[in-house]
Amino acid sequence: MKLRALKFLGLLCFCFMALVLVAGCNPWGTETNPTRPLVIKPEDFSLFLFESSEEIYRANIKDPAMWEGLKVYAEQDPDYALHYNWLYTVYNGMDERRRGQLKAIMEQYHQQTMNERLLQKGKQEADLQELLAFIAEDSFFSSQRGTLLDFYTWYGTNWAGPHYAQIKPLLHQKAQLTKELVGQGFDLNTFFEKETDIKLKKKPDNIELLLTMRIYGCAGYYRDRDSLTTIQWNCPPEKVWLVPFNEVSAYYFRTFTGDWNFKYLVSRLKKDEQLMEKYKEDVPYTWDGWIEANLTEGFARYLLVRKGITRDVGDGIYIFDEAYARALAAGFDPDKTTLKDFTMRFLKHKYDI
């Protein structure tokens, strides 16, 4: 059950964000340039401040049994142990007043909505003093403002700030390892155009992948049209690339998934009991979106192999994503057939249509 929960929570990172790219630019750049097409970096302190306090709350108050189950990761990974043990050290260092403040804040606010507010108001790169000033002035934080200021002044100064300084180098190292898998100067949109033989009329929007020390829980945000996705610590560098590959794939697939003949084929897949059963169980999509999710996940796994990031497409997470990835690896050539025609032939063959 724990493994199933871990898998499900990990998938949240991969399924709900529209990620993006602009061709012809250096995808790494410098950390101060907010207009880069693809950013992979440690999450900002501004987001960590609220996000980490929420994790302390969940580990010690709301979901202690769930976090106790993560102890096995800490025993195997000294870097994660640094963060995992810290979650309990902080709470054990709180007196009853601080514990009461934390509980009251978390019952009133959710860390994702707090961070969304920071991003919308341009506070992503803010330090602690700027964040406290923002809390003191912004209408979003009007409820329990005094408690928020008192708690986060204490927590940010004594705990969040020092710990962030400890874990940021670990996250930066992981970011570098992730980038090295594709090489300096890798351009995602150029790669997609080559692998699909499709040229988009409009390039996808910008994305940021923000690496965190969490294992349970991830989040997706928007900053204007840019999207930001947090990546869990237990997501290895090669799997980090599934996120942009998956989400950028959607832009290319949507050049043909709206065509009447493709939509008709997708509607005929409803006869498959396995697809329909899973769709009714817990799939947060329309039927067309559910089929697209299988296709883009499969295509992303295929691209991992094409780019040389992995040797195999790996196990699927949906119904036919793995089979689609293996079919692509075995026989797709954009110089000989279109992605649309290949995909339609695959679906007709697999589901005997």
Secondary structure as GFF3:
##gff-version 3
##sequence-region A 1 353
A	DSSP	alpha_helix	2	15	.	.	.	ID=ss1
A	DSSP	beta_strand	38	42	.	.	.	ID=ss2
A	DSSP	alpha_helix	45	57	.	.	.	ID=ss3
A	DSSP	pi_helix	58	62	.	.	.	ID=ss4
A	DSSP	alpha_helix	64	68	.	.	.	ID=ss5
A	DSSP	alpha_helix	71	76	.	.	.	ID=ss6
A	DSSP	alpha_helix	78	92	.	.	.	ID=ss7
A	DSSP	alpha_helix	96	108	.	.	.	ID=ss8
A	DSSP	alpha_helix	111	120	.	.	.	ID=ss9
A	DSSP	alpha_helix	128	137	.	.	.	ID=ss10
A	DSSP	three_ten_helix	139	141	.	.	.	ID=ss11
A	DSSP	alpha_helix	145	155	.	.	.	ID=ss12
A	DSSP	pi_helix	156	160	.	.	.	ID=ss13
A	DSSP	alpha_helix	161	180	.	.	.	ID=ss14
A	DSSP	alpha_helix	188	196	.	.	.	ID=ss15
A	DSSP	beta_strand	207	211	.	.	.	ID=ss16
A	DSSP	beta_strand	220	223	.	.	.	ID=ss17
A	DSSP	beta_strand	226	231	.	.	.	ID=ss18
A	DSSP	alpha_helix	237	240	.	.	.	ID=ss19
A	DSSP	alpha_helix	242	253	.	.	.	ID=ss20
A	DSSP	alpha_helix	260	268	.	.	.	ID=ss21
A	DSSP	three_ten_helix	269	271	.	.	.	ID=ss22
A	DSSP	alpha_helix	273	282	.	.	.	ID=ss23
A	DSSP	alpha_helix	287	306	.	.	.	ID=ss24
A	DSSP	alpha_helix	321	331	.	.	.	ID=ss25
A	DSSP	alpha_helix	339	350	.	.	.	ID=ss26
###
